[in-house]
Amino acid sequence: MRANLASLSVRAGPSTVSMRSVPSSLSSSNRHLVSSASNAGTSGLSGYGSTTSPSWSSHVVTSAVITHAPSSVFDPRGTLNSMIIAQATNKTLDQIQPTAVRRTVGKAAYQGVPGAYSEVAALRACPDFDPMSCEQFETAFQALSQWLCDRAVLPIENSLGGSIHAVFDLLLRYRLHIVGEVSLSINHCLVALPGTKKGDITRVMSHPQALAQCDSYIRTLGITREAVDDTAGAAQMVSQQHLENVGAISSSRAAELYGLDIIEAGIQDVKENVTRFVVLSRDPLIALESDDRAYKTMIVFSLGEGPGQLFKALAVFALRDLDLLKIESRPLRSNPMVVVDNSGTQRFNYLFYADFIGKLSDEKVQNAMRHLQEIAPYVRVLGSFPMDTDLGGTNVESVFNSMRTTIDD
């Protein structure tokens, strides 16, 4: 996201201004300041205001709140580096008040409306961040890429429905990093307007996966079903449109937010229903060697032509006693078919996604990655992060904070 023209979005008092034309004297690392919200599209985002963009040279920066800036310009405690402000504003250090320059509360983007399971996951992973509702998965990716938020929390796998391929595809299109995971137990509830009885309901609305996960229960009621974008959105629709005799399948949090009664809880066909969410950041999480937590690393790679290529790729993990947790293939969308031999026979061209236990700072993991690069034409590390082992959700920010404390000490 480096660019010749960068801007630092600053809120001074009640309004927001956009400061542009960062001096050429600013080092390349410090010029990694991105477009303010006035230049970044906010379509599909909720809860984000507009900005004005006067000439930055007319504004004196002595007491301000930085609303959008890369983490590299902050010290480990969240205070903006005074030297960078001085360079960016052509001022001397004694003209800057660093104690008055503080980072605002972070935002964690999720797909859906308030009350969605993704919001619950975002609150667990980033409890100190404000949840930021996004209409689509890609809207959350865009928001994080354009510095409109600090994290994005998105579902990647369900114990019943399998992988969520749309998120896998977006991971390839955006240069973001997985820094954490949340395994959330899903407890579906049938909700409706206050006073509604179960026998009154003739139609039920929810996300297609939620409807499928409650298929047996819905069939016992003998009612019709209607698919909508998300579970919380179904509850919101029932409430706001005052839909009588219509139920929604959602979380208990959605029922509380939208003033609905919970007709019955735990209606999913399989009680052990778990969705795994990943937490995305613009910067990777680099684990210290002294960190003794169990880490998971996610990678994606492609394979060349010839027999035994997948066996050779998987052997790099087995030879080093690395525990491979998951492997999955997806057709390569940019080049889905390849020629196998001179007869013109074609086959699908695949990318392989793999999860294994270990952190990148481990010597055997580094050796495995070097070995894999000798075999695979394409290898990319999607992230290395602490495993969520208790279905409670890893507090990603506590991991970052503990690392900052270690570095400070």
Secondary structure, 3 states (H helix, E strand, C coil): CCCCCCCEEEEECCEEEEECCCCCCCCCCCCCCCCCCCCCCCCCECCCCCCCCCCHHHCCCCCCEEEECCHHHECCCCEECHHHHHHHHCCCHHHCCHHHCEECCCEEEEECCCCCHHHHHHHHHCCCCEEEEECCHHHHHHHHHCCCCCEEEEEEEECCCEECHHHHHHHHHCCCEEEEEEEEECCCEEEECCCCCHHHCCEEEECHHHHHHCHHHHHHHCCEEEECCCHHHHHHHHHHCCCCCEEEEECHHHHHHCCCEEEEECCCCCCCCEEEEEEEECCCCCCCCCCCCCEEEEEEEECCCCCCHHHHHHHHHHCCCCCEEEEEEEECCCCCEEECCCCCCEEECEEEEEEEECCCCCHHHHHHHHHHHHHCCCEEEEEEEECCCCCCCCCHHHHHHHHHHHHHC
